[in-house]
Amino acid sequence: MLPYIEIAGQRFTTYALMWGLAIFVGGTAAFQRMLGRGIPPRMATVGTLLMVWGGLVGLVILGALPALVEALRLGQPFSLKLGFNIFAFVLGALISWLLYWRKQDVSLWRVADAAFLAAPLAEAVGRWGCLGAGCCGGRVTDSWLALYLPDANGIWAARYPTQMLASLGGLSAALIVLGFEGWRRAAHRPPDWPQPGFVAALALFFAGLQRFLIEFLRADPALIGPFHLGHLFSGLMILMAVLIVFVRRKSVEQGDLAGMPQLREQRPH
């Protein structure tokens, strides 16, 4: 494909370039949406930067663990080789996001409604880097969906274009969220209808669902039957989304969130 791009005499990998752009697009979207929900600019800036740095730390930690285990198993020197794992990035970003926002005097769930759209948007952009690098590819197939593509080892074959499908899936998840918000405004519903946290859950659910389905087409090694490790992570995203909806609904029905001040909704003074 196109593993390298030259810009002003400098050589960049398509993979690093596109995932860097993906982080920028996702972070910018989260920042602008937080401002649109009345989050103070300083809080929005710090929160966005911490989310990005937390994601990068997640990449390093989760990328180091498999390499360390393999080095210990083979008795070889430890060598860290990092790729972009969206689950590692999301986990690191989520942890740093929680640590920061739970201490701020704003609604955690309203911030989540603004920020969580970053994940599917970033995947929509970044997967084109995977296509250029040949990683995260699909199984060899004679399906009408197949395209003649290389894998990470440069072996060309008719494969499911899972990178392109994942990009389309991420974009579709983001458009579903934006479409819901547009319908809510057109229907003159309150900004937090049906409850704070619902938009975040919607973004998580569809981001996880599209990834869960695409995993069946990828060439990753299976864990149990047709299921891959990616099925586990994307299934957890779906489960988290469902839990957010039910927990938030119960909290709203009970009124105030007694004993959980960091989650209490802001009310007019």
Rosetta blueprint (number, residue, H / E / L):
1 M L
2 L L
3 P L
4 Y E
5 I E
6 E E
7 I E
8 A L
9 G L
10 Q E
11 R E
12 F E
13 T E
14 T H
15 Y H
16 A H
17 L H
18 M H
19 W H
20 G H
21 L H
22 A H
23 I H
24 F H
25 V H
26 G H
27 G H
28 T H
29 A H
30 A H
31 F H
32 Q H
33 R H
34 M H
35 L H
36 G H
37 R L
38 G L
39 I L
40 P L
41 P H
42 R H
43 M H
44 A H
45 T H
46 V H
47 G H
48 T H
49 L H
50 L H
51 M H
52 V H
53 W H
54 G H
55 G H
56 L H
57 V H
58 G H
59 L H
60 V H
61 I H
62 L H
63 G H
64 A H
65 L H
66 P H
67 A H
68 L H
69 V H
70 E H
71 A H
72 L H
73 R H
74 L H
75 G L
76 Q L
77 P L
78 F L
79 S L
80 L L
81 K L
82 L L
83 G L
84 F L
85 N L
86 I H
87 F H
88 A H
89 F H
90 V H
91 L H
92 G H
93 A H
94 L H
95 I H
96 S H
97 W H
98 L H
99 L H
100 Y H
101 W H
102 R L
103 K L
104 Q L
105 D L
106 V L
107 S L
108 L H
109 W H
110 R H
111 V H
112 A H
113 D H
114 A H
115 A H
116 F L
117 L L
118 A H
119 A H
120 P H
121 L H
122 A H
123 E H
124 A H
125 V H
126 G H
127 R H
128 W H
129 G H
130 C H
131 L H
132 G H
133 A H
134 G L
135 C L
136 C L
137 G L
138 G E
139 R L
140 V E
141 T L
142 D L
143 S L
144 W L
145 L L
146 A L
147 L E
148 Y E
149 L E
150 P E
151 D L
152 A L
153 N L
154 G L
155 I L
156 W E
157 A E
158 A E
159 R E
160 Y L
161 P L
162 T H
163 Q H
164 M H
165 L H
166 A H
167 S H
168 L H
169 G H
170 G H
171 L H
172 S H
173 A H
174 A H
175 L H
176 I H
177 V H
178 L H
179 G H
180 F H
181 E H
182 G H
183 W H
184 R H
185 R H
186 A H
187 A L
188 H L
189 R L
190 P L
191 P L
192 D L
193 W L
194 P L
195 Q L
196 P L
197 G L
198 F H
199 V H
200 A H
201 A H
202 L H
203 A H
204 L H
205 F H
206 F H
207 A H
208 G H
209 L H
210 Q H
211 R H
212 F H
213 L H
214 I H
215 E H
216 F L
217 L L
218 R E
219 A L
220 D L
221 P L
222 A L
223 L L
224 I E
225 G L
226 P L
227 F E
228 H L
229 L H
230 G H
231 H H
232 L H
233 F H
234 S H
235 G H
236 L H
237 M H
238 I H
239 L H
240 M H
241 A H
242 V H
243 L H
244 I H
245 V H
246 F H
247 V H
248 R H
249 R H
250 K H
251 S H
252 V H
253 E H
254 Q L
255 G L
256 D L
257 L L
258 A L
259 G L
260 M L
261 P H
262 Q H
263 L H
264 R L
265 E L
266 Q L
267 R L
268 P L
269 H L
